Amino acid sequence: MISADVFKETQSGLLALIAAAIFTGAALYVNVAEQPARLLLEDRALLTEWKPSYKRGAAMQAPLALIGFVLGLIAWWQASHPGFLIGAIAMLAPWPWTLAGIKPVNDALLATEPNQAGPKTRALVLKWGTLHGVRTALGALATVAFLWACMPR
């Protein structure tokens, strides 16, 4: 049986784990389902689908990453388990990765009008999918780290 003190220490860690798992699940869905499906579309439709999908995904994943980071830091402060710190850092890492690695591709795609879409647009969406895979991997790392930290000692 888990004592009340141990449960209190891991409560924020369990919430961080939930945030990381939701983040990872959403990111993985994009990589294994949505991205391959959109690549079956012709270039104009591909871009038309990508734009609102990207905006909605960013609006969901950015807060999840921030919540997971904050909860992971709180859990680390409470329990001093390195898994919470590793998970917190992995949850925050998609932000600088997005700004440094993905933003130029996002900006180019967002600036392209659907009637101007062509092979270059498709190449950018393909590149975006690969870059997004890093976000998925960081979410998975955070999930595993939080899970490790939440395991009974």
N, C-alpha and C positions, 0 to 999 in steps of 0.2 A: 504494500500500500504506500502511496506517495504522501508524505507529510504535507501539512498546510504550508510550511515555510518553503519547501521545494516547489510546490505548485505555484506559490506566489512569485518565486524567482523566475519560473519558466513561463508564466502567463504571457508576458510580452514576447517571449521567444516563440511561443506557439502561434501568436498572432502574426509575428514576422514570418514564420514558416507558411502560414496560410497566404499572406500577401505574396511571398515569393512563388508559391505553387500556382497561384492564379496568374501572376505575371508570366511565369514559364509556360503554363498551359496556353495562354493567349499567344505568346510569341511562337510557340511550337506549331500551333494551329496555322498561323500565317505561313510558316515555312513548309509545312507538309500538305496543307489543303488549299489555302487561298492563293498563294503565289503560283503553284502549278496550274490551278484552274484559270487564273487570270492570264497566264502565258498562252492559253489555248485561244484567246481572243485575238482579233485583228488589232493592229497597232492603235488605232483611234479608240476603240472600245477598251483596250487594255489600259490606256492612260485615263480614260473617263472613269473606269472602275477604281484605279489606283488612288486617284486624288482624294475622294471622300473616305475611302478605306484607310488611307494613311492618316488623315486628320482625326478620324474617330479612334483609330488605334493609339495614336499619340496621346489623345485626351484620356484614354483609359490607362495606358501603361505608365505614363510619367508619374501620376499620383501613386500608383501601386509601388513603383520603384522608391519614391520618397517615403512612403509609409513603411515599407519593408526596411529601408535604411534606418529610419528613426527608431522603429521597434527593435531592430537588431542591436542598435547601440544601447538602448535602454536595457535589453536583456543581457548584453555583455557587461554593462555597468553593474547590474544586479547579481549576475551569476559568475562573472569572470571566466566564462568558457570561451576559448579562442574561436570556436565555431560560430559564435554569434558575431564576433568582429569580422571574421572572414565573410560571412553571409552579408553583413551590413555593407561592407566595401563592395562586394559583388553586386549588390542591389543598386548601389549608387553609380557603379562603373558604366552602365549604359548611357548615362547623361553625357559625360565627356566623350564617350565613343560616338554617340549620336552627333554631337556638335562638331567633333573633329573629323570623323570618318564618313558619316552618312549625310550630314547637312548639305554638302555641296551637290550630292546626287539628288536629294530632296528638292533643293532650290531649282536645279535644272529641270526636274520633272514638273514642279509646280508652275514654273514660268512658261512651259510649253502648252500651247493651245491644242486641244484635241485635233483640230483640222490640220495641224502641222506635225502630227505624230508620224513616225516612220521607223526605219531600222535603228536609228540612233536612240530613239525613245525606248524601243524594246531592249536594246543593249543596256541602257541606264536602269530599266526595271530589273533586268537580270542581275546587274551589279548590286542594285539595292537589296535584292533577295539574299545574295551572298553576305553582304554587310549586315543585314538584319539577323542572319544566323549567329553572328557574334553576340548579339543581344540575347538570343535564345540560350546560348551556351553560358553566358553570365548568369542568367536567371536560374538555369539548372545548377550551376555551382552554388549559388546562394541557397537554393532549396536543399541541396544535399548537406551543405554546411549547417544550416539551421536544424535540419533533421538530426544530424550528428549531435549538435549541442543540446537538443531536446531529449535525447535518449536518456533513460534512467541510469544514474551512476551507481 
